[in-house]
Amino acid sequence: MLLSTTIVAVLAVISYPPIPIFELGPLRLSLHGLFAALGFLGGAFIATKYLERRGFDTDKYQSVLTWGLVGSILGARWFTIPASFADNGFDISEFWTLGNFSILGGFAGGILAGTYRMKKVGLAALPTLDASSFGMVIGTIIGRIGDLAIVEHLGGPTDFFLGYGVKPGYNLAPQHGLLECVSTQSANGFCGVDGGPGIYHPTGLYDMMGAILLFGALYWVYNRSGWKLRYGQVFFGWVVWYGLQRFLIDFTRLSLDVGGDSTLGPLTWSQWSALSAALIAAVIVVRIGQRGELVSAQGDAARGASLDLEPSGQDHPESTQKEVE
């Protein structure tokens, strides 16, 4: 009885001190940036392995990744500028100081810059984007570790058992500074604001959990399901899932009094962006399913891949989907 009660109490709320920015000599390091970089490296490694198994030129892909990295950094900042203009008014002189960093903007900028580079170096876009989907999911999972470490992207108040409880003395990420306190302000021992429970939705955790499920789904479809995939279905399927995932998760971030996102009407800017991308991608997935070419070793070869590797059915499941006999 005591053990079960203890387990319930532990699961009732998540609470731990955030890891703030710390100094290494002249450098100031945040785990947010560190894990974002590790996420990119981990995702790039996974995507490169998928392309290598299918015989595509991974040297060209490294150039694509470089462009994608620059595009993702610019996109993460610039795609949030419209929301800043909407909140603060249009002032072009403040262009370089507006905006914050958005994972959706990072994906958009990286995909646009990477696709442009694919065309320049002669790397087939759809199979490359399909493989890159795995990298972007892995990058999301790893990157969110940094968000959890510094306690960023909290949503509105909740009594959900995965909620994050703010205790006195916790140094949260800057946008959540108004949630901090030096003494207990609620009956449960947490820092409640305006009589609230002091427990908030950890949207970074929700996004990580969704990304883990997404990776499992993509892996199963790509490697184990036996489905006859068509070029582009994995990538646009990723867009549909992740777009809808972010759309739903961000309903917990609509409470601006806890440092939520800027809104446009009833939704956040991220929700409008994610929903639009998901709906457009869903239409493309349907059209690809109707008219797209089945993925095959011969189809890869026609797109520049080498068949010398003799890919196996497990690493290259599309080899069992040959249309050319």
Secondary structure, 3 states (H helix, E strand, C coil): CHHHHHHHHHHCCECCCCCCCEEECCEEECHHHHHHHHHHHHHHHHHHHHHHHCCCCHHHHHHHHHHHHHHHHHHHHHCCHHHHHHHHCCCHHHHHHCCCCCHHHHHHHHHHHHHHHHHHHCCCHHHHHHHHHHHHHHHHHHHHHHHHHHCCCEEEECCCCCCEECCCCCCCCHHHHHHCCCCCCCCCCCCCCCCCCCEEEEHHHHHHHHHHHHHHHHHHHHHHCCCCCECCHHHHHHHHHHHHHHHHHHHHHCCHHHCCCCEECCEEHHHHHHHHHHHHHHHHHHHHHHHCCECCHHHHHHCCCCCCCCCCCCCCHHHHCCCCC
